Amino acid sequence: MASTSNSNNNNNKDNNSDDDVHSLLLPGSKATNASTFIQAFATLASKASPDGRSERQSSWSEADPNSNSYISLAEIDTFILNRLIRDHGDDGGMALYREYRPCYILAFNAAKDVAPPSSSSSSGTGKGGISSSSKHDDYITKREFRLLFVFLILHVQLLDAFAIVDGGEAGVDDANDNDDRRITQTEFFDASHLIANYGFVGLVDVTNSPYE
């Protein structure tokens, strides 16, 4: 995450919930939809605020409906959809859900291996129908739950930056032939200045030409 975010978190550990949430938002995001999506999950990613811990406790129960202490990708997918519909209604929530759905599996895969593997090596089926030998490989645990939303926010920011380069603006415009969810080398270097301030180190010093 951007160094400014880390600095804010380190220097303001007693900040209120809103300040802590805002520190998770990278500075370069220009897409209204990305900001709207992120606001729905930023408190869940907050480490310092009491509101973040409290909301994660209640949200864990919602995301783990069978109470087996492990959350699958399908359960996270459903949780994200329900949260967006709750905050933005059926149509608005579904539109946001679909726009950023490519990020969900990326965030899930990044978070699920953060905690040390389960000490259980026995085979068989545990509570909730999950094989005990595969729990730590394919599911989110409580220790990984907050980081899941940190990774989700980061991947939404990256998709936002990608969309700015691909077609010249956020989102997907079917009428724009260049807006095809692919980036050519020319597109990337022509638009690199538009995403230099997104807070990602790899985007800061991109030259205007691959040959410079």
DRENMAR-910230 format. One record per residue: x, y, z of N, C-alpha, C, CB in turn. Coordinates in steps of 0.05 Angstrom, whole numbers, plus 5000, padded with zeros to 4 digits. Glycine has a CB too. Layout:
! DRENMAR-910230
XYZXYZXYZXYZ;...
***
This chain:
! DRENMAR-910230
501749765000500050005000501850255000498150005024;500650474992502250724990503550795016500450944980;505950915014507450985037505851195054510151095030;504251365041502751555055500751425073501351745037;499551205064497651055081499050935105496350835064;501450825101502850705123503650915144505350555113;504451145134505251365151502951465168506451595136;500651485155498251575169497451385191495851615150;497651125185496850925205498750925228496750645192;501350955223503350945244503251195262506150925232;502751425251502751675266500151745279503651895248;497951615271495351695281493751455290493751845259;494951285307493651045316491151095333495550875331;490951345343488551415359486551565343489351575383;486851575316484951705299482151585302485851705270;480151735295477451625294477151445270475351845295;474851315269474351115248474551235220471750975252;473351465216473251585190476151645180471651835189;477851755197480551815189482051555181482051955211;481651345196482951095191482050975164482450895214;479450995159478350895134479551055111475250915134;479651315113480651475091483551425085480251775097;485151335105487951285101488351035083489351245127;486250875080486450635064486150695034484450435072;485150935028484551005000487051124988482251204998;488050994967490351094953489751364940491450894933;491751544937491151814930490351854901493451984935;490951664883490551724855487851654843492651594840;486251504858483751404846481951624836482251234866;481151604811479451814799476651714793480751924774;476251454794473751344786471751354809474051054776;469451484804467451504825466551224834465051664815;466151044815465250774822467350634839464850614796;469850664834471950544851471750644879474750584839;471550904882471351024908468850934923471451334906;466650914909464150824921464350534930461850844900;465550364913465950084921467750064946467249934898;469950214946471850194968470650284994474350364962;468950484993467750585018466050375031466050835012;464950185015463249975027464849775043461849835005;467449765039469149555052471449665068470049365032;471849935067474250045079474350005109474450345073;472050025123472049985152472849705159469250045164;472149505142472949235147475949195144471449045128;477249365129480149345125481649495146480849435098;480249655162481549835181482649675205479650045191;485249715211486549575232486349725259489449535225;486449985258486750135283484150205297488250395277;481950235281479550335293477950125307477850475272;476650185330474749995343472449925325473750115369;471550115308469450065290470149835271468650315274;472649835262473549625243473349355256476349675234;474349325281474249065295471448975300475749085321;469749165308466949105313465449015288465549335326;465949155266464549085242465548815231464949305221;468148755234469148505225467948275240472248495227;467448305266466248095282463448035272466148185311;461848235267459148185257459148095228457448445260;460948195212461048115184462147835180462848315168;463847745199464747475197462447275199466847415219;460647325217458347145220456647145195456647235244;456447375183454847405158456247255135454447695150;458847275133460347145112460746845116463047285109;460446755141460846475148458146365158463046435170;456146335140453446255148453245985161451646275125;455045795154454945535166456645505191455745325146;457945725200459445735225461645525227457545705248;463045475205465245275206467945405209465145105181;468045675213470445825217472245845193472045705240;471245775169472645805144470845925123473845525135;471846105107470246245087471246175060470146545092;469546085043470246015015470046254997468545785005;471146224972470846434952467946494946472446354927;466346284944463446324938462146474960462146054934;462846424985461646575008462546865008462446435034;465046915001465947194999464547334976469047204995;464247204954462847314931460047404939462847114908;458647224953455947284962455947514982454647034974;457847515000458047725020458447995007460347675040;460248014987460748264973458148364959462948234953;456748184945454348254932452248364951453148014916;451848214973449848304993450548575005449648095015;453148615010453948875022453449105003456948865030;454049064977453649274958450649334953454949194932;449049124953446149164950444949304974444748894945;445949234998445049365022445649665021446449235047;447949735011448850015012447750174988451750035012;447250034965446650184940444250084925449050174922;442649904937440249814924440849584904438850034910;438749464894439049234876440649304851436349124869;439849514837441049584812443949694816439349784797;444149884834446750004838448749814850446550244857;447849644869449549444881450449234861448249314903;448649144844449348944824451249054803446848834810;450949304795452749434776455649444787451749714768;455849534812458549544825459749264827458349674852;458149074835459048794839460148694813456648624848;458748734791459648634765462148774755457448654744;462349034760464549194749467249104762464149484755;467149034788469648974802469948674808469849134827;468248504796468348224803471048094796466148074788;472448184775475148064770477048084794476448184746;476548274812478348314835477948114857477948594846;475647984859474947824882476747584886472047734881;477147434864478747194866481747264871478447014841;482547494860485347584864485847654893486047824846;483947804905484147874933483947624951481948074941;482147444944481847194959484447034959479547034948;485546994936487946834934490346964948488646784904;490447234948492647364961492447334992492647664954;489947335002489547325031489547045043486847465037;488746845028488246585039490846445049486846415020;493146535039495646405046497246575066497246345022;496146785076497646965094498146835121496047225099;496146715133496446585159497946325156493746535173;499446235177500745975175498845755170502345925201;499745545156497945315150496845195176499445105134;494445075173493244935195494944705204490344835187;495044655230496644435241495344165235497144475270;492844175227491343925223492343795197488343975222;493143555198493943405174492143165170496843315177;490143135186488342905183486542945160486742855209;485642715148483842725126480942695136484442515106;479142715118476342685126474942945124476142575155;472342945131470643175128470043285155468143105112;470543545158469943685183467343825183472143875190;466944005202464444155204464044325179464544335229;461644325169460944475145461644335119462344735146;462544085121463043925097465743985084461043975077;467644105099470244175089472243965097471044455098;473843875077475943685083478043815101477243585057;478643695123480543815142483343845130480643655168;484043685111486643695099486943925079487343435085;484744055072484944275052484144545063483144205029;483444555089482444805100484245045096481844775129;486845005101488645235101489445315072491145175116;488845145052489545215025487445365010490244955011;484945325016482745414999480745595012481345184987;481245675037479245835052480546065067477845645071;478946265073479746485090479146425119478346755080;481146475136480746445165480346725178483146295178;479646725203479246975217481747145217478246925246;484047025218486547175219487047305192488846985225;485747215171486247325144483947505135486547095124;481847525151479347655143479847955137477247625164;481248095155481748375151483448415126483148505175;485548255123487348285100485948225074489748105103;483848065074482248015050481248285039479947825056;480248455056479148705047481248915041477248825069;483648895054485849055045486648985017488349015064;486848725011487548644984485348714964488148334983;482848694973480648764955480849064947477948714969;481349234966481649524961483949574941482049674987;486149444946488449474928487949384900490849324939;486549154897485949054870483849224856485048764872;482049344871480049524859481549774849477849604879;483449874865485050104856486650034831486950194879;487749794830489249714806487449694782490749454811;485049574785483249554763482349834754480749384771;482050014772481450294766483650414748481050464791;486150374756488450474741488550334713491050424756;488050074713487949924688485950044669487349624693;483550104679481350214662482050484652478750224678;483550644667484350914658486150884633485751064680;487950684634489750644612488250514588492050464620;486550324594485050184573482650344565484249904583;482850494544480550644534480550934543478050514543;482251004562482551284570480751384592482051454547;479051204603477351284625476551034641474851444616;475551084665474850854682472450714671474250954711;472250454678469950294669470450184641467450464669;468350044630468549924604466350054586468149614605;467250164564465450294545465450124520466350594539;463149994515462949814492463149964466460349664493;462650224466462750384441465650464434461050624444;467450424453470250494449471850244441471450634474;472850234417474249994407476749944423474950024378;477950154436480350114451479850014480481950374452;477350024488476549944515475749654515474150124526;477849474514477349194509478549014530478549114482;479149134554480348984577483048864569478448754586;484348994551487148934544488649194541487248754518;491249184548492949424545495249364527493949514573;495549514506497849494489500149654501497249594460;502549594491504849744500504550044495507449644487;503450114472503050394465501050524484502050424437;498850384490496850494509498150544536494450304511;499750354545500850384572502650624574502450134579;504550654555506450874558505151144551508750824539;503151144534501751394528500151494553499851364505;499151314569497451384592498851364619494951214592;501451304619502851254644502751494663505651174639;502751734652502651974669500052004684503152224652;497851874674495251894686495051734711493151814667;496751534714496651354737499151364755496151064728;500851554750503351574765502851634795505151784753;500651754801500151834829498151644843499152114830;497951404833496051214845497051084871495450994825;499551144878500651034903502150774900498451004922;502250664876503650414872506550484862502250234851;508550374875511350444869511950384840513150284888;510950164829511650094802510550274781510749814797;508750454788507550634768508650914770504550644772;510450964789511351244794513251344773512651254821;515251194766517351294749517351164721520051254762;515051104711514850984684515551194664511950874679;517351124646518151314625516051324603520951244613;516251524586514251554564514751364541514251834555;517051234541517751054519519150814531519451194498;518550574520519950334530522950334522518650084518;523750524505526450534496528150744510526550574467;526950904528528351104543529850984567526451324552;
***
